[in-house]
Amino acid sequence: MAFEEIINDYEKLLESGEEHNVVIYVGENEDVEEVHAHSNILRIRSQYFRTALSNESAKKKDGKFTFKKPNISPQFFKIILRFIYCGKIDFTGLEGPDVLKLLMAADVFKIQSLSNRIQEYLIKHQFEFLQKNPSEILEIVYQHETFTDLWDFYLENICLEPEILFESDKFLNLNVPLLELILKRDDLSLDESVIWDYLIKWCFAQNPSIEENIKKWNKDDITSMENTLNGFIPLIRFYHMSSEDFLDKVYPFKASLPEDLINSILAFHMKKQTVDMQPPRKLKSSYDSIIIEPQHFAIFSNWIDKIDKRDNSYYNIRNIPYDFKLIYRASRDGDTTEAFHSKCDNKGATLIVAKIKNSKQIIGGYNPLSWNSENKYMSTFDSFIFSFINKDYLQSAKVGYSNGNSRSIGNYLSYGPIFGSGNDLRFYNGIWYSDNIGSYPKIGIPRKFKTDDYEVFHVIKNGHS
């Protein structure tokens, strides 16, 4: 109660202006107001005023400090001054653009607590405004180092939903440092080839005289595009594009790209040469996995629907048509056949992902039917097993579908998952085996191995329960 009384007393002091020793002329032209304040309070609460009032050149008139602030409206200044005196702020009647202007005005007076309050209000109550104006506001935020909450908000939301920026009308006007900062992000939720598409679109916008038909480029066009692309080349993770996307989307621009880069990527895809490369982007994921990333789930979705990567309907992380609900993790639920059947039997379609011990290889399989403990085999053409030699290199993936024989999927109480009549992939007594081939092709799975962990996901078509 005593604290509230103090706050109220300071508010009354502000309203009365009693014994003020500071006069501030706020606004310009016909919209100028004289505001009264007290130097001790301003000094304590604002770094700006502490410096200004300590300056020997601070003007005094009739014994009072006088300031002119023509670049801030009287309305905004009164809001700021009220916060200085009593920590209160009223956003009544202020829409998104006004709140942003208030934030920029408040930044002048270097009161971080006020800046934080305004940013919090924008994020919580003006979300739609922030979503509609991403590139413009991001430019403003970038120029104010104290707007950290808004900066984190935008980067997080842009990385999670890139279309709010990349599909906006103002994306093509984004300045170079900002675009570089965004493309550096590990959590930018876009396929690398799509990032390249947006970058090329942006580059053409910076060079409106260059035709989009590359065959018609002259030497000046090639040089101009090379100069525009130059700073972005290290930010694009070319080695995580498919060979098809590289040839279709990147290779046509080879005249404007470093020759050694083009040769290295070609050798990487054609000769399977090992190269030092950036890791794939670590996308923020709604999938509960400690083994794989969202990109893997997109690939699994294509395999489930048997969509070729050259098909226009090929899924990416933005349009995965399935929910993958974790129902079993060996390290959490027990690495036993009993635990597997307890958690996974009679659930419907499932995907199994396992990481081979002391390696980057992941293996697994898809069962479109249901696991059970009936000690029988089942037939299906739609199951598959897979392997990624290196889980961070998506192009190392291999998949093999069942030939549809009567032993495509095995359900035995004393075993974990079984794929294939010849033990193409099975789990027994804590060890995985792939020592015979009967229902699936060979795809480079070791004959016998242990895993660091393995997970089972219930696969559900979006919109279905």
C-alpha positions in Angstrom: 0.0 0.0 0.0 2.8 2.4 0.9 4.4 1.8 -2.5 1.2 2.7 -4.3 1.0 5.9 -2.3 4.5 6.9 -3.3 3.6 6.2 -7.0 0.4 8.3 -6.7 2.4 11.1 -5.0 4.9 11.2 -7.9 2.0 11.2 -10.4 0.4 14.2 -8.6 3.8 16.0 -8.6 4.0 15.5 -12.4 0.5 16.8 -12.9 0.9 19.9 -10.7 4.4 20.7 -11.9 5.0 22.2 -8.4 8.5 23.7 -8.0 9.6 22.4 -11.4 13.0 23.4 -12.6 12.9 22.0 -16.1 10.9 23.3 -19.1 10.6 21.2 -22.2 9.1 22.5 -25.5 7.8 19.5 -27.3 6.6 19.3 -30.9 6.9 21.7 -33.7 4.9 24.4 -35.6 1.4 24.7 -34.2 1.7 21.5 -32.2 4.1 22.7 -29.6 3.5 22.3 -25.9 5.4 23.4 -22.8 5.9 20.6 -20.3 7.3 21.0 -16.8 9.4 18.5 -15.0 12.0 18.1 -12.1 15.6 17.6 -12.9 16.4 15.2 -10.0 13.7 12.8 -11.1 14.8 13.0 -14.8 18.4 12.3 -13.9 17.6 9.3 -11.8 15.3 7.7 -14.3 16.8 8.6 -17.7 20.4 8.2 -18.9 19.6 10.8 -21.6 18.5 13.4 -19.1 21.4 12.5 -16.7 23.8 13.4 -19.5 21.9 16.4 -20.8 21.4 18.0 -17.4 25.0 17.5 -16.4 26.3 19.2 -19.5 27.7 22.6 -18.8 26.1 23.9 -22.0 22.6 23.0 -20.8 20.5 26.1 -21.3 18.9 27.9 -18.3 16.2 30.5 -18.5 15.0 32.2 -15.3 16.8 29.6 -13.3 15.2 26.7 -15.1 16.7 24.2 -17.5 15.1 24.5 -21.0 15.0 21.9 -23.8 13.4 21.8 -27.2 12.3 18.4 -28.5 10.7 19.2 -31.9 11.0 15.6 -33.2 8.6 14.0 -30.7 4.9 14.6 -30.4 3.5 16.1 -27.1 1.2 13.0 -26.8 4.2 10.6 -26.9 6.4 12.7 -24.6 3.7 12.9 -22.0 3.3 9.1 -22.0 7.1 8.8 -21.6 7.3 11.4 -18.9 4.5 9.7 -16.9 6.5 6.5 -17.0 9.6 8.3 -15.8 7.7 9.6 -12.8 5.5 6.7 -11.8 6.2 3.7 -14.0 2.8 3.8 -15.6 2.0 3.6 -19.3 -1.4 3.8 -21.0 -1.7 2.4 -24.5 -5.4 3.4 -24.8 -6.2 4.7 -28.3 -2.8 3.7 -29.7 -2.7 1.4 -32.8 0.3 -0.6 -34.0 2.0 2.2 -36.0 1.6 4.6 -33.0 3.0 2.1 -30.5 6.0 1.6 -32.8 6.6 5.4 -33.0 6.3 5.6 -29.3 9.0 2.9 -29.0 11.3 4.8 -31.2 10.7 8.1 -29.3 11.3 6.3 -26.0 14.6 4.9 -27.2 15.9 8.5 -27.4 15.6 8.8 -23.6 17.5 5.5 -22.9 15.0 4.0 -20.4 15.4 0.2 -21.0 12.5 -0.7 -18.8 10.1 1.5 -20.8 11.5 0.1 -24.1 10.9 -3.4 -22.7 7.3 -2.6 -21.7 6.4 -1.2 -25.1 8.0 -4.1 -27.0 6.1 -6.5 -24.8 2.8 -4.7 -25.6 3.6 -4.8 -29.3 4.3 -8.6 -29.3 1.3 -9.5 -27.1 -1.3 -7.1 -28.4 -0.2 -5.9 -31.9 0.7 -9.2 -33.4 -1.3 -8.7 -36.5 0.4 -5.4 -37.2 3.8 -7.0 -36.7 2.9 -9.8 -39.1 1.8 -7.5 -41.8 4.9 -5.3 -41.9 7.8 -7.6 -41.3 10.5 -6.1 -43.6 9.8 -2.5 -42.7 9.7 -3.1 -39.0 12.7 -5.4 -39.1 14.7 -2.6 -40.7 13.7 -0.3 -37.9 14.5 -2.9 -35.2 17.9 -3.6 -36.8 18.8 0.1 -36.4 18.0 0.1 -32.6 20.2 -2.2 -30.6 18.0 -1.9 -27.5 15.0 -3.5 -29.3 16.2 -6.9 -28.4 12.8 -8.4 -27.6 11.4 -7.4 -31.0 14.5 -8.6 -32.8 14.3 -12.0 -31.2 10.5 -12.1 -31.9 11.0 -11.4 -35.6 13.9 -13.7 -36.1 12.1 -16.5 -34.3 8.9 -16.0 -36.2 10.6 -15.5 -39.6 12.6 -18.7 -39.1 9.5 -20.6 -38.1 7.2 -19.1 -40.8 9.5 -17.7 -43.4 6.7 -16.8 -45.8 5.7 -13.8 -43.6 8.9 -12.2 -44.8 9.9 -13.9 -48.0 6.4 -13.7 -49.5 5.8 -10.0 -48.5 5.8 -7.2 -51.0 8.8 -5.5 -49.3 11.1 -8.5 -49.2 12.8 -7.5 -52.5 13.7 -4.2 -50.8 15.4 -5.8 -47.8 18.9 -4.5 -47.2 22.0 -6.6 -47.6 23.0 -6.9 -43.9 19.6 -7.9 -42.8 19.2 -10.6 -45.5 22.7 -11.9 -44.6 21.7 -12.2 -41.0 18.6 -14.2 -41.8 20.3 -16.5 -44.2 23.0 -17.3 -41.6 20.3 -18.7 -39.3 20.5 -22.4 -38.6 16.8 -22.6 -37.8 15.5 -21.0 -41.0 12.6 -23.4 -41.9 13.1 -23.6 -45.6 14.6 -26.2 -47.9 18.0 -25.0 -49.2 16.8 -25.0 -52.8 13.9 -22.7 -51.8 16.2 -20.3 -50.0 18.2 -20.2 -53.2 15.1 -19.4 -55.2 14.3 -16.5 -53.0 17.8 -15.2 -53.1 17.9 -15.2 -56.9 14.5 -13.4 -56.9 16.0 -10.8 -54.6 19.1 -10.5 -56.8 17.1 -9.8 -59.9 15.2 -7.1 -58.0 18.6 -5.4 -57.2 19.5 -5.6 -60.9 16.3 -4.7 -62.8 18.1 -4.2 -66.1 19.2 -7.9 -66.2 16.9 -10.2 -68.0 15.8 -13.4 -66.2 16.7 -15.4 -69.3 20.3 -16.3 -68.5 21.1 -17.2 -72.1 20.7 -13.5 -73.0 23.2 -12.2 -70.5 26.3 -10.3 -71.6 29.6 -10.0 -69.7 28.3 -7.0 -67.7 25.2 -8.9 -66.6 27.3 -11.8 -65.4 29.6 -9.5 -63.5 26.7 -7.6 -61.9 25.0 -10.8 -60.7 28.4 -12.2 -59.5 28.9 -9.0 -57.4 25.4 -9.2 -56.0 25.6 -12.9 -55.1 29.2 -12.8 -53.8 28.5 -12.1 -50.1 25.7 -14.7 -49.9 27.5 -17.7 -51.4 29.0 -18.8 -48.0 25.5 -18.7 -46.5 23.9 -21.1 -48.9 24.3 -24.8 -47.9 24.6 -26.1 -51.4 25.7 -29.6 -50.4 22.3 -30.1 -48.7 20.5 -29.6 -52.0 19.5 -32.6 -54.1 21.5 -33.1 -57.2 18.4 -32.4 -59.3 17.8 -29.0 -57.5 21.5 -28.1 -57.9 21.5 -28.9 -61.6 18.1 -27.2 -62.3 18.4 -24.1 -60.1 22.0 -23.4 -59.3 24.1 -24.7 -62.2 22.5 -22.3 -64.8 24.1 -19.5 -62.8 27.6 -21.1 -63.0 29.1 -18.1 -64.8 28.4 -15.9 -61.8 29.5 -18.4 -59.2 33.0 -19.4 -58.1 34.3 -22.1 -60.4 35.9 -24.1 -57.6 32.5 -24.2 -55.8 30.7 -25.6 -58.9 33.4 -28.2 -59.5 33.3 -29.3 -55.8 29.6 -29.7 -55.8 29.6 -31.6 -59.0 32.2 -34.0 -57.7 30.3 -34.3 -54.5 27.2 -35.4 -56.3 28.7 -37.4 -59.2 31.7 -39.0 -57.6 30.4 -39.1 -54.0 33.5 -37.3 -52.8 33.7 -36.3 -49.1 34.0 -32.6 -48.5 33.9 -30.2 -45.5 30.5 -28.8 -45.4 28.2 -26.8 -43.2 25.7 -28.9 -41.2 22.1 -28.8 -42.3 19.9 -26.1 -40.8 18.6 -27.2 -37.4 14.9 -26.4 -37.9 12.6 -25.8 -35.0 10.5 -28.8 -34.9 7.1 -29.9 -33.5 8.4 -33.5 -33.9 9.5 -35.1 -30.7 12.7 -36.7 -31.9 16.3 -36.7 -30.5 17.6 -38.5 -33.5 16.4 -36.7 -36.7 15.3 -33.3 -38.0 12.1 -32.1 -39.8 13.8 -32.6 -43.2 13.9 -36.3 -42.5 10.1 -36.4 -41.9 9.5 -34.7 -45.2 11.6 -37.4 -46.9 9.7 -40.1 -45.1 6.4 -38.6 -46.2 7.5 -38.8 -49.8 8.5 -42.4 -49.4 5.2 -43.2 -47.7 3.3 -41.7 -50.7 5.8 -43.0 -53.2 6.5 -39.6 -54.7 9.6 -39.2 -56.8 11.8 -36.2 -56.0 11.5 -35.0 -59.6 7.7 -34.7 -59.2 6.3 -31.3 -58.7 4.2 -32.6 -55.8 7.3 -33.6 -53.8 6.8 -32.7 -50.2 9.1 -30.4 -48.2 9.2 -29.3 -44.6 6.5 -26.7 -45.2 3.8 -29.1 -46.5 4.3 -32.5 -44.7 1.0 -34.2 -45.0 1.5 -36.5 -41.9 1.7 -36.1 -38.2 4.5 -38.2 -36.7 3.6 -38.8 -33.0 6.3 -40.4 -30.9 4.9 -43.4 -29.1 8.1 -45.2 -28.1 11.7 -44.3 -27.4 14.1 -47.0 -26.3 16.1 -44.9 -23.9 13.0 -43.6 -22.3 10.6 -46.6 -22.3 13.0 -49.5 -22.1 15.2 -51.1 -24.8 13.3 -54.4 -24.7 10.9 -56.3 -26.9 8.3 -56.2 -24.2 8.4 -52.4 -24.0 8.2 -52.2 -27.8 5.1 -54.3 -28.0 3.5 -52.6 -25.0 3.9 -49.2 -26.5 3.5 -49.9 -30.3 1.1 -52.8 -30.8 -2.3 -52.1 -32.4 -1.5 -48.4 -33.1 -1.8 -48.5 -36.9 0.9 -47.3 -39.3 4.3 -46.6 -37.7 7.8 -45.4 -38.6 10.9 -46.7 -36.9 14.1 -44.7 -36.7 17.3 -46.0 -35.1 20.8 -44.5 -34.8 23.6 -47.0 -35.1 26.0 -46.9 -32.2 29.1 -44.7 -32.6 28.2 -43.6 -36.1 26.1 -41.0 -37.9 24.2 -43.7 -39.7 20.4 -44.0 -39.1 18.3 -46.9 -40.3 14.7 -47.9 -39.9 11.5 -48.8 -41.6 7.8 -48.0 -42.2 5.0 -50.4 -41.4 1.7 -49.3 -43.0 -0.2 -52.0 -41.0 -0.2 -52.5 -37.2 2.4 -54.2 -35.0 1.0 -57.0 -32.8 2.1 -60.1 -30.9 0.2 -62.8 -32.8 3.4 -64.7 -34.0 2.5 -64.2 -37.6 3.8 -62.5 -40.8 1.8 -60.0 -42.9 2.0 -59.1 -46.6 2.2 -55.5 -48.0 3.8 -53.7 -50.9 3.8 -50.4 -49.0 6.3 -51.1 -46.3 9.9 -50.0 -46.7 13.3 -50.0 -44.9 15.8 -47.1 -45.2 19.3 -46.0 -44.4 21.1 -42.7 -44.2 24.8 -43.3 -44.2 25.2 -39.9 -42.6 22.0 -38.5 -41.0 23.3 -34.9 -41.6 23.7 -35.6 -45.4 20.2 -36.2 -46.7 21.5 -37.2 -50.1 23.0 -40.4 -48.5 19.5 -41.8 -48.1 18.5 -45.1 -49.6 15.1 -46.7 -49.4 13.9 -50.2 -50.3 10.2 -51.2 -50.6 8.8 -54.6 -49.9 8.3 -57.0 -52.8 4.9 -57.8 -51.3 5.7 -61.4 -50.3 3.8 -63.0 -47.4 6.5 -62.1 -44.9 6.8 -58.3 -45.4 6.2 -57.6 -41.7 6.8 -59.9 -38.8 4.9 -59.8 -35.5 6.5 -62.0 -32.9 6.3 -61.5 -29.1 9.9 -62.5 -28.5 11.1 -60.0 -31.2 10.9 -56.3 -31.6 10.2 -54.9 -35.1 10.7 -57.4 -38.0 10.9 -56.4 -41.6 11.2 -59.2 -44.1 11.1 -63.0 -44.4 14.9 -63.2 -44.4 15.4 -60.9 -41.5 16.1 -58.0 -43.7 15.9 -55.9 -40.6 14.9 -57.1 -37.2 15.4 -56.5 -33.5 16.1 -59.3 -31.0 17.5 -59.4 -27.5 19.0 -55.9 -27.6 20.7 -56.3 -31.0 19.7 -55.4 -34.5 20.3 -57.7 -37.5 20.1 -57.4 -41.3 21.8 -60.7 -42.2 19.5 -62.1 -44.9 17.5 -60.5 -47.8 14.1 -61.9 -48.6 11.5 -59.1 -48.9 13.6 -55.9 -49.4 16.6 -54.9 -51.5 20.0 -54.4 -50.0 20.5 -50.7 -49.0 23.7 -50.7 -47.0 22.5 -51.7 -43.5 25.2 -53.5 -41.4 24.6 -57.2 -40.7 24.7 -56.8 -36.9 24.8 -53.7 -34.8 23.6 -52.0 -31.6 22.0 -48.6 -31.5 22.4 -45.5 -29.4 18.7 -45.2 -29.4 15.6 -45.9 -31.5 12.2 -44.3 -31.8 8.8 -45.3 -33.1 6.3 -42.8 -34.5 2.6 -43.3 -35.1 2.0 -42.0 -38.6 -1.3 -40.2 -39.0 -2.6 -38.4 -42.1 -3.2 -34.7 -41.4 -6.8 -34.1 -40.5 -7.4 -37.7 -39.3 -7.5 -38.9 -35.7 
